[in-house]
Amino acid sequence: MKFIITESQSEKLHSLIQEFINTILNFLDEESEEWGMGEMDELHELGSIKEIKVTRVISENKKKVYIDIYLSYERYELNNIKNEIESRLDDYIPNVELILENVYDENGELMSDFDL
């Protein structure tokens, strides 16, 4: 059975996914309090993220969620956190793919030298 998502449903899905991402980030932050020295890079990566914003959602066979990440400090590798959020998001919304569109530095400026 195929479901067609209307524009108004797409806006609701966009908001819902944003809420899920915010909640997952909060859970990761709480969980990170118990991480040790073996997870130092992951701690640094998680700590660098100030905010993640969903910019658009495209619903096809796989839901593509485009995100922008705003950093608290300079960081060039964000795949661990992106992949973890994508995995946890898939528990709520199956067949979801997070696509990193833009990364902004601590001053809110686009990091043009960031490798997407």
N, C-alpha and C positions, 0 to 999 in steps of 0.2 A: 504494500500500500504506500502510495506516495502522498506526502503532505505539501501543500503549497502555503508558503508563509507570505501573508499580505504585508503591505508597508507598515501598518499600525502594529502588527504582530512583530515585525522586524525591529521596530523601535522598542517594544517591550523586551524582546530577546536581547537587544543591545544593553538595556538597563540591567537586566537580570545577569548577564555575563559580567558586566562591570561590578555588580555587587558580589558575585562569586569570586572574582579575582581579588577584590579588596579583602574578602573574608579569608581566602587562601593565604594572602600575604600576611594577614594578622596571625593565622595559625602557624605559618612558617616562622614568624618572628617569635612567637611563644615557644615553639619547639626548639628554636636555635639556642635558647637559654641552657639547654642540656647538652649541646654539642661540645665536643672537645677539640683538642689540638689537631686531630685528624681531619677536621672539617674547617680549618682556618680559611681556605680559599672560598668555600661556600659561605662562611660567615661574612667575609669581606664582600662577596658578590651581593648577598642579601642586604647587607648594611649600606651598600651604595645606592640602593633603589629608594628614591623619595616617593615616587608615584608611578603607577601604570594606568594609562588611559586607553580605553577601547575607542578607536576612531571610526570603525565601521565593521559590520557583520554581513557576510555574504552567505546566504543559505542555499546550498546546492546539495549534492550527495553528501559532501563533507562541509561542515560549517567552518568557514574561514573567518577568523577573528583577527583583525588588524589592530595592533597596539603600538603606542608610543610609550617609551620609558623615560622618566625624568630622574636624573641622578643627584645624589647628595654630594658625591665626589667622583672624580674621574675613574672610570672602569671601562675596559674594552671587551671583556668576556662576560656575557650575560646568558649564555645558553643553558647552564645548569638550572637556574631559577626559572627561565622561560619553559624549559622542558618539564620541570616539576609542576609548575602551574598548569601546563597543558595536560599533564597526566591526571592531576587531581580534578581539573575541570571536566575531563572526559567521564569521570564518575557521575557527574550531574547531567552533562549534555554530551551524549555519545557522538562520535565522529567529528570532533572539534580539532581544528588546527590553529595554533597561534602563529601569526606572522608579524615579526618585528619590523615596523615601518621606519620609525625614527627614534633616535636617542638624543636626549637633550642634556647638556652639562649642568653643573650646579648653578649656573647663571641663567638657565633657561634657553641657551643658545644651541642650535642644532649642531651636533658633532658630525661634521662632514667627513672626517677621517675614520669614522666608525665602520667596521666591516660587518655589514648586515648579511 
